[in-house]
């Protein structure tokens, strides 16, 4: 019997994106293969960490110790407040200096060219450069310069890159939305204003991604801030719970795909 190629589309969402680890963990525990991963912003970072051979335990350990101090290297504002050099070096270390095409499974990293609005999809080349571009929240991070382009957050044009996972060859795509729109009373800094504004603008885009995906997982992380890296263990747990809640539907979707393929052969 044919087995479907399964793709994950990991969305943007700042600290909430560590819920992706919990989702991956449950899929692995249930022996559901992951053949392709496409990620935007924090989704891109989790994708390359997993693709670089990090087992689930190591991803959990990274989640326990990851703090904002690892990437907050402030500069005098010009096009952003954070230079991004620290996070770029950290990514290089955690992925062992590998290139995207050298990862253990196909990974696509989505960024946005600020100059043209074009979606840039990295499937080869330097991991740290691609992820650094993909996580560059406009106005907070300095854009990443690459090939005469200014790269900013992939979530600007494709918050949950379902279509990219399909283009990679996935028969079934499971999306993970970790950036729900919530009413926030914490909007008190320029960082809060920028992040909340981007999340609002992206809200309509996600509706189309949900229709295109076979299943859209939405961890219950509304009460966690995308800027707060102090609750990552709880965020990871929320990802686990959402995947476990939907595991029967995931198996059913895979089974139905197999049935259709067998009927087509007959």
Buried (B, 14 or more C-beta within 10 A) or exposed (E): EEEBBBBBBBBBBBBBBBBBBBBBBBBBEEEBEBBBBBBBBBBBBBBBBBBBEBEBEBBBEBBEEBEBEEBEBEBEEEBBBBBBEBBBBBBBEBBEEBEBEEBEEBBBBBBBBBEEEEBBBBBEBBBBBBBBBBBBBBBBBBBBEBEEBBBBBBBBBBBBBBBBBBBBEBBBBBBBBBBBEBEBEEEEEEBBEBBBEBBEEBEEBBEEBBEBBBBBBBBBBEEBBBBBBEBBEBBBBBBBBBBBEBBEEBEEBBEEBBEEBEEEEE
